[in-house]
Amino acid sequence: MLYAYSQTPIQEISSYDKQNFDASAGLLVNYKKLYVGVSFFHINQPDDGLTGSYKLPVKYSFNASYNFVAAKYLLINFQTLYQYQASFNRMQVGLDALFFKHIIVGAGLSVDDKQYLSLGYRHNYFSVGFSYNETPVYKVRAYEICASFNLRTKENRKAIGNFESW
């Protein structure tokens, strides 16, 4: 039996051994410095329920990004994201800047009052970043640290053309 903190029975879960196939697909279109994409998650709506049948709703995601070389050592990226799943909506806009091919600074805002700030460093072989986001309405704060290793060729690593082809 599962119990809440008050030791009140909730509902017995008959089996923890459940397997599902979850299908997703997406498309990204690029024209010069503009990127537009669409993704569909949980297309086959797998059964995700623990105590009974629950079909996971399809999640739709639409995004766009534009890169602008503002100066010799300054790349600006504008991005927007819209997501929809069941009755949940999310719209987010953001701006990132790459200074001197190495320093990344970003900020963004969601319609649901979430805001974020990010700071990172890009090397020819790796990237590291730190971000902070806050949702004042719910008094939620989160911190993220991320790192990536780059396997691209030397010529492509030094290009400052856009954020998507680092």
N, C-alpha and C positions, 0 to 999 in steps of 0.2 A: 504494500500500500504506500501511496505517496501522502505525506502530511504537510500541511502548511505550518507555519511557526506556532499556531495555536493548537497544534496536534489534532486538527479536524481533518477527517479523510476527504481528499479531493476526488480522485477517481483512479482506479487501478489501471495501470498500463499493461496490456496483455503481452506485448512483445517489443523488445528493443531492436530486434534484427529486421530491419526494413531496408530495401534497396529500391532506388528509383533511377530512371534515366531522365536527365533534364536537358532539353535541347534549346539552344540559343543561336542567333545569327545576327550579323551586322554588315553594314556596307559603309565604306568611307570613300567619298569622292573628293578629288583634289583638282583645283583649277588655279594655277599660279600660286598665290599665297593664301588662298581661301580653301578651307577644309569644311565639308559638310558631311555629317554622318547620321545614321539611324541604326538602332539596335533593338532587337526583340529578345527578351529573356523568358524562359519557362514556356516556350511555344506549345509544347505538348501538355502543359499543366499537370505535372506529376503530383501524385498523392503524397502530401507532406504531413498528414495528420498522425499524431501519436496515439490518440485515444479513439480514433475513428477516421473516416474518410474526409480529407480536406484537400481540394484541388488548389494548388498554388496558382494565383492569378498571373496572367501574362503581364510583363513589365515592358513598357515602351520607353525608349530613350532617344532624344533628338539633340544633336549638338552641332555647333558651328564654331569655327576659329579663323581668325585672320591675323597674319603676321605683317608687320610694318617695320622696315629698317628706317629708324628715325635719324640716325647718324652713323658714322663709320663704326663706332663701338657701342651702339645701342640698338637692340632689337626689342620691339614692343609686340605683345601678343594679346589680342582681345578674344575672349571666349564666352560662349553661352551654352547652357545645358537646360533641357526641359525633360522631366521624367514623369511618367504616369503609371500607376499600378492600382487597380481596384478603385478606391476612392481617394488615393493619395496622389497629390500633385507636388511638383517641386520645380522651381525656376531659379537658376543661378547665373550670375554674370561675374566675370573676373577679368583682371588685367595682370599680366606678368611682364617683367622687363629683364633683359639679359644685358648686363654691363660688361664691357671689355672681354667678351666671349667666355666669362667665367662666373660672375656674380649674378644670382637670380633673386629678384625681389617680386613678390606678388601680393595681391589683395582681391577679395571678392565679397559678394553679398548675395544672399538668397531672399526670395520673396517671403519665406517663413521666418525672417529676422535672424538668420544665421549669417555670421560674418567670419572671414578668415584672413590671416596674414601668413606669408611664407617667406623664407629666406633659405638660399642654397648656394652651393658651389659646384661648378661644372669643370671637370678636368678633361683632358683628352681621352682618358681611359675610364673614368668613373664620375658619378654625381652623388652628392649628399645633400639632404635638405631637412629643414625643420619647419613645421607649420603649427599654428595655433588657431583653433576656431572656437567660437562662442555663440551660444544661442541664449540671449538675455532673458527671453520670455520664460524658458524652462530652467534657467540658471545652470546650464550645462557648458562645461569647458572641456576641450580635448587638445592633446598635444600629440604630434606625430613626428617620427624621425624615419627618414627613408634613405636608402642607398641603392645605387645601381652600378653595374659594371658594363662598359661599352666594348663591344666586339667589332665595331665598324672599322673600315680601312682608315689609314692615316689621313688621306685627303678628305674623306667625308667627316671625320671627327672635327676638323678645323673649320668646316663651313659654318657660316652664321646665317644662312638663308632663311630658316624658320625653326620653330620649336619642335615640330613633328619629326624632322629628319636628323636629329642629333646623332 
